[in-house]
Amino acid sequence: MRTLIVILIGLILSFLFVWGSGYFNKTKTTGILIFLIIWLVFCIFDLIIGVRAGYSVGEELGIHTVIFALPAISVYLFSRYL
C-alpha cells in the first residue's frame, strides 16, 4: 500500500512540475530535470531507510526501480501531451 501511495505522489508531482514550468515561464525541460533530480534524491533516501529497516538492497532496488520509473515515464508523457 505504501508503494502505491509513493507512486501516486510521484505522478502528481510530475504533473505539477510540468504544468508549473509553463506557469512560471520556464521550459518544460527545466521542469522535467528538476523533478527527476528531486525524485531521484527522494528514491535514494527512501532506499537507504528501507535497508536500515532490515530489507536487503536487492529487494529495495527492485521496488525503487518501479517507484522511480513510473513517475519518470509520466513526466515525459505529461510534457509531450500538455
N, CA, C and O atoms as a printed pandas DataFrame, in Angstrom:
     atom_number atom_name residue_name chain_id  residue_number  x_coord  y_coord  z_coord
0              1         N          MET        A               1    0.820   -1.191    0.000
1              2        CA          MET        A               1    0.000    0.000    0.000
2              3         C          MET        A               1    0.869    1.263    0.000
3              4         O          MET        A               1    0.572    2.231   -0.700
4              5         N          ARG        A               2    1.948    1.240    0.796
5              6        CA          ARG        A               2    2.838    2.402    0.859
6              7         C          ARG        A               2    3.470    2.682   -0.502
7              8         O          ARG        A               2    3.618    3.838   -0.899
8              9         N          THR        A               3    3.839    1.625   -1.209
9             10        CA          THR        A               3    4.449    1.787   -2.528
10            11         C          THR        A               3    3.487    2.485   -3.488
11            12         O          THR        A               3    3.895    3.369   -4.242
12            13         N          LEU        A               4    2.229    2.097   -3.462
13            14        CA          LEU        A               4    1.239    2.730   -4.336
14            15         C          LEU        A               4    1.042    4.203   -3.994
15            16         O          LEU        A               4    0.878    5.037   -4.885
16            17         N          ILE        A               5    1.059    4.514   -2.717
17            18        CA          ILE        A               5    0.914    5.912   -2.300
18            19         C          ILE        A               5    2.102    6.736   -2.776
19            20         O          ILE        A               5    1.926    7.851   -3.268
20            21         N          VAL        A               6    3.310    6.198   -2.633
21            22        CA          VAL        A               6    4.511    6.922   -3.073
22            23         C          VAL        A               6    4.484    7.122   -4.586
23            24         O          VAL        A               6    4.834    8.196   -5.074
24            25         N          ILE        A               7    4.072    6.100   -5.331
25            26        CA          ILE        A               7    3.984    6.233   -6.787
26            27         C          ILE        A               7    2.940    7.288   -7.156
27            28         O          ILE        A               7    3.170    8.093   -8.057
28            29         N          LEU        A               8    1.809    7.291   -6.477
29            30        CA          LEU        A               8    0.766    8.284   -6.741
30            31         C          LEU        A               8    1.280    9.695   -6.464
31            32         O          LEU        A               8    1.017   10.616   -7.238
32            33         N          ILE        A               9    2.007    9.864   -5.372
33            34        CA          ILE        A               9    2.608   11.169   -5.070
34            35         C          ILE        A               9    3.578   11.567   -6.185
35            36         O          ILE        A               9    3.601   12.724   -6.603
36            37         N          GLY        A              10    4.372   10.618   -6.662
37            38        CA          GLY        A              10    5.300   10.901   -7.757
38            39         C          GLY        A              10    4.577   11.310   -9.035
39            40         O          GLY        A              10    5.022   12.217   -9.739
40            41         N          LEU        A              11    3.470   10.651   -9.336
41            42        CA          LEU        A              11    2.700   11.001  -10.532
42            43         C          LEU        A              11    2.118   12.404  -10.413
43            44         O          LEU        A              11    2.149   13.176  -11.371
44            45         N          ILE        A              12    1.591   12.729   -9.245
45            46        CA          ILE        A              12    1.032   14.064   -9.032
46            47         C          ILE        A              12    2.130   15.124   -9.132
47            48         O          ILE        A              12    1.942   16.161   -9.767
48            49         N          LEU        A              13    3.272   14.858   -8.504
49            50        CA          LEU        A              13    4.378   15.815   -8.573
50            51         C          LEU        A              13    4.908   15.977   -9.993
51            52         O          LEU        A              13    5.264   17.084  -10.398
52            53         N          SER        A              14    4.964   14.894  -10.748
53            54        CA          SER        A              14    5.451   15.003  -12.127
54            55         C          SER        A              14    4.529   15.903  -12.944
55            56         O          SER        A              14    4.993   16.727  -13.731
56            57         N          PHE        A              15    3.222   15.739  -12.753
57            58        CA          PHE        A              15    2.274   16.613  -13.440
58            59         C          PHE        A              15    2.473   18.065  -13.008
59            60         O          PHE        A              15    2.507   18.964  -13.849
60            61         N          LEU        A              16    2.603   18.296  -11.707
61            62        CA          LEU        A              16    2.742   19.662  -11.206
62            63         C          LEU        A              16    4.024   20.328  -11.693
63            64         O          LEU        A              16    4.024   21.526  -11.979
64            65         N          PHE        A              17    5.117   19.571  -11.792
65            66        CA          PHE        A              17    6.362   20.163  -12.271
66            67         C          PHE        A              17    6.264   20.546  -13.749
67            68         O          PHE        A              17    6.774   21.593  -14.148
68            69         N          VAL        A              18    5.618   19.715  -14.558
69            70        CA          VAL        A              18    5.478   20.051  -15.979
70            71         C          VAL        A              18    4.527   21.227  -16.133
71            72         O          VAL        A              18    4.818   22.167  -16.872
72            73         N          TRP        A              19    3.404   21.184  -15.451
73            74        CA          TRP        A              19    2.431   22.277  -15.532
74            75         C          TRP        A              19    3.027   23.565  -14.959
75            76         O          TRP        A              19    2.866   24.643  -15.531
76            77         N          GLY        A              20    3.723   23.434  -13.811
77            78        CA          GLY        A              20    4.305   24.600  -13.165
78            79         C          GLY        A              20    5.417   25.249  -13.969
79            80         O          GLY        A              20    5.619   26.460  -13.883
80            81         N          SER        A              21    6.133   24.463  -14.743
81            82        CA          SER        A              21    7.205   25.053  -15.553
82            83         C          SER        A              21    6.625   25.992  -16.596
83            84         O          SER        A              21    7.208   27.041  -16.868
84            85         N          GLY        A              22    5.496   25.641  -17.183
85            86        CA          GLY        A              22    4.842   26.542  -18.126
86            87         C          GLY        A              22    4.229   27.740  -17.424
87            88         O          GLY        A              22    4.247   28.851  -17.954
88            89         N          TYR        A              23    3.692   27.523  -16.249
89            90        CA          TYR        A              23    3.059   28.583  -15.476
90            91         C          TYR        A              23    4.069   29.646  -15.064
91            92         O          TYR        A              23    3.746   30.834  -15.039
92            93         N          PHE        A              24    5.293   29.227  -14.741
93            94        CA          PHE        A              24    6.331   30.161  -14.316
94            95         C          PHE        A              24    7.263   30.570  -15.464
95            96         O          PHE        A              24    8.379   31.038  -15.236
96            97         N          ASN        A              25    6.789   30.383  -16.695
97            98        CA          ASN        A              25    7.526   30.779  -17.902
98            99         C          ASN        A              25    8.900   30.131  -18.009
99           100         O          ASN        A              25    9.857   30.766  -18.451
100          101         N          LYS        A              26    8.996   28.881  -17.608
101          102        CA          LYS        A              26   10.207   28.097  -17.787
102          103         C          LYS        A              26    9.934   27.040  -18.847
103          104         O          LYS        A              26    8.777   26.747  -19.149
104          105         N          THR        A              27   10.980   26.474  -19.405
105          106        CA          THR        A              27   10.765   25.424  -20.396
106          107         C          THR        A              27   10.334   24.143  -19.695
107          108         O          THR        A              27   10.608   23.947  -18.511
108          109         N          LYS        A              28    9.660   23.280  -20.432
109          110        CA          LYS        A              28    9.248   22.004  -19.865
110          111         C          LYS        A              28   10.463   21.158  -19.509
111          112         O          LYS        A              28   10.421   20.370  -18.564
112          113         N          THR        A              29   11.535   21.319  -20.260
113          114        CA          THR        A              29   12.757   20.581  -19.968
114          115         C          THR        A              29   13.281   20.926  -18.580
115          116         O          THR        A              29   13.753   20.049  -17.857
116          117         N          THR        A              30   13.200   22.190  -18.208
117          118        CA          THR        A              30   13.631   22.608  -16.877
118          119         C          THR        A              30   12.792   21.926  -15.806
119          120         O          THR        A              30   13.329   21.429  -14.816
120          121         N          GLY        A              31   11.484   21.901  -16.000
121          122        CA          GLY        A              31   10.602   21.233  -15.054
122          123         C          GLY        A              31   10.891   19.750  -14.944
123          124         O          GLY        A              31   10.879   19.185  -13.850
124          125         N          ILE        A              32   11.150   19.119  -16.085
125          126        CA          ILE        A              32   11.459   17.691  -16.092
126          127         C          ILE        A              32   12.752   17.415  -15.334
127          128         O          ILE        A              32   12.800   16.517  -14.494
128          129         N          LEU        A              33   13.788   18.173  -15.623
129          130        CA          LEU        A              33   15.084   17.945  -14.971
130          131         C          LEU        A              33   15.017   18.175  -13.472
131          132         O          LEU        A              33   15.577   17.398  -12.699
132          133         N          ILE        A              34   14.338   19.232  -13.054
133          134        CA          ILE        A              34   14.217   19.496  -11.622
134          135         C          ILE        A              34   13.448   18.369  -10.947
135          136         O          ILE        A              34   13.839   17.895   -9.880
136          137         N          PHE        A              35   12.347   17.937  -11.574
137          138        CA          PHE        A              35   11.578   16.833  -10.991
138          139         C          PHE        A              35   12.419   15.573  -10.882
139          140         O          PHE        A              35   12.433   14.929   -9.833
140          141         N          LEU        A              36   13.124   15.209  -11.957
141          142        CA          LEU        A              36   13.904   13.966  -11.943
142          143         C          LEU        A              36   15.006   13.984  -10.886
143          144         O          LEU        A              36   15.268   12.965  -10.248
144          145         N          ILE        A              37   15.640   15.116  -10.699
145          146        CA          ILE        A              37   16.683   15.223   -9.677
146          147         C          ILE        A              37   16.074   15.067   -8.287
147          148         O          ILE        A              37   16.580   14.306   -7.462
148          149         N          ILE        A              38   14.997   15.784   -8.034
149          150        CA          ILE        A              38   14.348   15.699   -6.717
150          151         C          ILE        A              38   13.820   14.294   -6.473
151          152         O          ILE        A              38   13.965   13.763   -5.371
152          153         N          TRP        A              39   13.205   13.679   -7.492
153          154        CA          TRP        A              39   12.626   12.348   -7.328
154          155         C          TRP        A              39   13.726   11.299   -7.120
155          156         O          TRP        A              39   13.547   10.364   -6.339
156          157         N          LEU        A              40   14.845   11.446   -7.805
157          158        CA          LEU        A              40   15.958   10.507   -7.623
158          159         C          LEU        A              40   16.531   10.614   -6.213
159          160         O          LEU        A              40   16.807    9.598   -5.575
160          161         N          VAL        A              41   16.707   11.829   -5.730
161          162        CA          VAL        A              41   17.214   12.018   -4.369
162          163         C          VAL        A              41   16.243   11.403   -3.364
163          164         O          VAL        A              41   16.670   10.741   -2.418
164          165         N          PHE        A              42   14.944   11.617   -3.562
165          166        CA          PHE        A              42   13.954   11.015   -2.669
166          167         C          PHE        A              42   14.048    9.495   -2.693
167          168         O          PHE        A              42   14.032    8.858   -1.640
168          169         N          CYS        A              43   14.145    8.909   -3.880
169          170        CA          CYS        A              43   14.197    7.450   -4.002
170          171         C          CYS        A              43   15.447    6.878   -3.336
171          172         O          CYS        A              43   15.374    5.838   -2.682
172          173         N          ILE        A              44   16.578    7.533   -3.491
173          174        CA          ILE        A              44   17.809    7.072   -2.841
174          175         C          ILE        A              44   17.669    7.158   -1.326
175          176         O          ILE        A              44   18.049    6.232   -0.609
176          177         N          PHE        A              45   17.124    8.266   -0.846
177          178        CA          PHE        A              45   16.911    8.432    0.589
178          179         C          PHE        A              45   15.964    7.353    1.125
179          180         O          PHE        A              45   16.223    6.771    2.179
180          181         N          ASP        A              46   14.882    7.089    0.414
181          182        CA          ASP        A              46   13.914    6.076    0.835
182          183         C          ASP        A              46   14.531    4.673    0.784
183          184         O          ASP        A              46   14.235    3.833    1.635
184          185         N          LEU        A              47   15.376    4.422   -0.200
185          186        CA          LEU        A              47   16.068    3.136   -0.294
186          187         C          LEU        A              47   16.964    2.920    0.911
187          188         O          LEU        A              47   16.989    1.827    1.477
188          189         N          ILE        A              48   17.698    3.946    1.309
189          190        CA          ILE        A              48   18.585    3.846    2.476
190          191         C          ILE        A              48   17.777    3.560    3.737
191          192         O          ILE        A              48   18.188    2.752    4.570
192          193         N          ILE        A              49   16.639    4.215    3.876
193          194        CA          ILE        A              49   15.784    3.964    5.039
194          195         C          ILE        A              49   15.306    2.517    5.036
195          196         O          ILE        A              49   15.291    1.872    6.085
196          197         N          GLY        A              50   14.918    2.001    3.881
197          198        CA          GLY        A              50   14.461    0.619    3.793
198          199         C          GLY        A              50   15.544   -0.383    4.139
199          200         O          GLY        A              50   15.278   -1.388    4.798
200          201         N          VAL        A              51   16.776   -0.113    3.694
201          202        CA          VAL        A              51   17.893   -1.019    4.001
202          203         C          VAL        A              51   18.193   -0.984    5.496
203          204         O          VAL        A              51   18.472   -2.019    6.101
204          205         N          ARG        A              52   18.137    0.190    6.082
205          206        CA          ARG        A              52   18.374    0.289    7.527
206          207         C          ARG        A              52   17.260   -0.385    8.329
207          208         O          ARG        A              52   17.474   -0.813    9.463
208          209         N          ALA        A              53   16.068   -0.476    7.733
209          210        CA          ALA        A              53   14.946   -1.121    8.416
210          211         C          ALA        A              53   15.032   -2.641    8.333
211          212         O          ALA        A              53   14.242   -3.338    8.970
212          213         N          GLY        A              54   15.982   -3.165    7.555
213          214        CA          GLY        A              54   16.187   -4.596    7.533
214          215         C          GLY        A              54   15.937   -5.275    6.197
215          216         O          GLY        A              54   16.144   -6.483    6.074
216          217         N          TYR        A              55   15.501   -4.530    5.200
217          218        CA          TYR        A              55   15.301   -5.126    3.875
218          219         C          TYR        A              55   16.644   -5.212    3.168
219          220         O          TYR        A              55   17.550   -4.425    3.444
220          221         N          SER        A              56   16.770   -6.173    2.253
221          222        CA          SER        A              56   18.027   -6.305    1.517
222          223         C          SER        A              56   18.096   -5.245    0.426
223          224         O          SER        A              56   17.076   -4.701    0.001
224          225         N          VAL        A              57   19.303   -4.966   -0.015
225          226        CA          VAL        A              57   19.496   -3.978   -1.079
226          227         C          VAL        A              57   18.789   -4.442   -2.360
227          228         O          VAL        A              57   18.220   -3.623   -3.083
228          229         N          GLY        A              58   18.822   -5.728   -2.638
229          230        CA          GLY        A              58   18.152   -6.261   -3.823
230          231         C          GLY        A              58   16.651   -6.040   -3.803
231          232         O          GLY        A              58   16.055   -5.657   -4.810
232          233         N          GLU        A              59   16.047   -6.283   -2.652
233          234        CA          GLU        A              59   14.603   -6.047   -2.520
234          235         C          GLU        A              59   14.280   -4.572   -2.732
235          236         O          GLU        A              59   13.354   -4.222   -3.463
236          237         N          GLU        A              60   15.049   -3.731   -2.089
237          238        CA          GLU        A              60   14.802   -2.297   -2.187
238          239         C          GLU        A              60   15.040   -1.767   -3.603
239          240         O          GLU        A              60   14.286   -0.920   -4.081
240          241         N          LEU        A              61   16.082   -2.261   -4.274
241          242        CA          LEU        A              61   16.338   -1.805   -5.645
242          243         C          LEU        A              61   15.204   -2.177   -6.582
243          244         O          LEU        A              61   14.834   -1.395   -7.458
244          245         N          GLY        A              62   14.650   -3.369   -6.399
245          246        CA          GLY        A              62   13.529   -3.789   -7.234
246          247         C          GLY        A              62   12.327   -2.886   -7.066
247          248         O          GLY        A              62   11.721   -2.464   -8.051
248          249         N          ILE        A              63   11.980   -2.589   -5.841
249          250        CA          ILE        A              63   10.833   -1.720   -5.556
250          251         C          ILE        A              63   11.106   -0.295   -6.029
251          252         O          ILE        A              63   10.243    0.334   -6.641
252          253         N          HIS        A              64   12.305    0.212   -5.747
253          254        CA          HIS        A              64   12.602    1.597   -6.087
254          255         C          HIS        A              64   12.814    1.818   -7.586
255          256         O          HIS        A              64   12.707    2.945   -8.068
256          257         N          THR        A              65   13.108    0.768   -8.305
257          258        CA          THR        A              65   13.141    0.902   -9.760
258          259         C          THR        A              65   11.750    1.260  -10.271
259          260         O          THR        A              65   11.597    2.134  -11.125
260          261         N          VAL        A              66   10.755    0.586   -9.746
261          262        CA          VAL        A              66    9.372    0.878  -10.135
262          263         C          VAL        A              66    8.941    2.239   -9.609
263          264         O          VAL        A              66    8.316    3.020  -10.327
264          265         N          ILE        A              67    9.278    2.523   -8.351
265          266        CA          ILE        A              67    8.894    3.809   -7.746
266          267         C          ILE        A              67    9.499    4.974   -8.528
267          268         O          ILE        A              67    8.853    6.011   -8.682
268          269         N          PHE        A              68   10.713    4.819   -9.016
269          270        CA          PHE        A              68   11.330    5.896   -9.792
270          271         C          PHE        A              68   10.826    5.914  -11.236
271          272         O          PHE        A              68   10.562    6.983  -11.785
272          273         N          ALA        A              69   10.693    4.750  -11.846
273          274        CA          ALA        A              69   10.415    4.680  -13.279
274          275         C          ALA        A              69    9.021    5.181  -13.650
275          276         O          ALA        A              69    8.879    5.905  -14.636
276          277         N          LEU        A              70    8.011    4.823  -12.904
277          278        CA          LEU        A              70    6.653    5.221  -13.289
278          279         C          LEU        A              70    6.469    6.735  -13.315
279          280         O          LEU        A              70    5.961    7.250  -14.311
280          281         N          PRO        A              71    6.856    7.481  -12.271
281          282        CA          PRO        A              71    6.761    8.937  -12.367
282          283         C          PRO        A              71    7.718    9.539  -13.414
283          284         O          PRO        A              71    7.403   10.562  -14.021
284          285         N          ALA        A              72    8.879    8.909  -13.622
285          286        CA          ALA        A              72    9.813    9.414  -14.632
286          287         C          ALA        A              72    9.221    9.280  -16.031
287          288         O          ALA        A              72    9.371   10.180  -16.857
288          289         N          ILE        A              73    8.561    8.182  -16.295
289          290        CA          ILE        A              73    7.898    7.997  -17.590
290          291         C          ILE        A              73    6.722    8.959  -17.715
291          292         O          ILE        A              73    6.490    9.539  -18.776
292          293         N          SER        A              74    5.989    9.121  -16.624
293          294        CA          SER        A              74    4.821   10.008  -16.684
294          295         C          SER        A              74    5.222   11.460  -16.908
295          296         O          SER        A              74    4.512   12.188  -17.602
296          297         N          VAL        A              75    6.348   11.903  -16.334
297          298        CA          VAL        A              75    6.759   13.287  -16.554
298          299         C          VAL        A              75    7.077   13.514  -18.034
299          300         O          VAL        A              75    6.809   14.588  -18.573
300          301         N          TYR        A              76    7.635   12.520  -18.672
301          302        CA          TYR        A              76    7.888   12.624  -20.113
302          303         C          TYR        A              76    6.569   12.695  -20.886
303          304         O          TYR        A              76    6.406   13.530  -21.775
304          305         N          LEU        A              77    5.639   11.815  -20.539
305          306        CA          LEU        A              77    4.352   11.804  -21.240
306          307         C          LEU        A              77    3.572   13.091  -20.998
307          308         O          LEU        A              77    2.966   13.628  -21.925
308          309         N          PHE        A              78    3.580   13.588  -19.771
309          310        CA          PHE        A              78    2.907   14.850  -19.481
310          311         C          PHE        A              78    3.511   15.989  -20.296
311          312         O          PHE        A              78    2.789   16.853  -20.794
312          313         N          SER        A              79    4.823   15.988  -20.431
313          314        CA          SER        A              79    5.470   17.074  -21.181
314          315         C          SER        A              79    5.132   17.020  -22.661
315          316         O          SER        A              79    5.104   18.055  -23.327
316          317         N          ARG        A              80    4.878   15.839  -23.180
317          318        CA          ARG        A              80    4.539   15.715  -24.594
318          319         C          ARG        A              80    3.099   16.094  -24.890
319          320         O          ARG        A              80    2.802   16.625  -25.960
320          321         N          TYR        A              81    2.203   15.825  -23.950
321          322        CA          TYR        A              81    0.781   15.992  -24.229
322          323         C          TYR        A              81    0.105   17.123  -23.487
323          324         O          TYR        A              81   -1.104   17.303  -23.635
324          325         N          LEU        A              82    0.838   17.901  -22.686
325          326        CA          LEU        A              82    0.247   19.066  -22.015
326          327         C          LEU        A              82    0.663   20.335  -22.709
327          328         O          LEU        A              82    0.268   21.424  -22.293
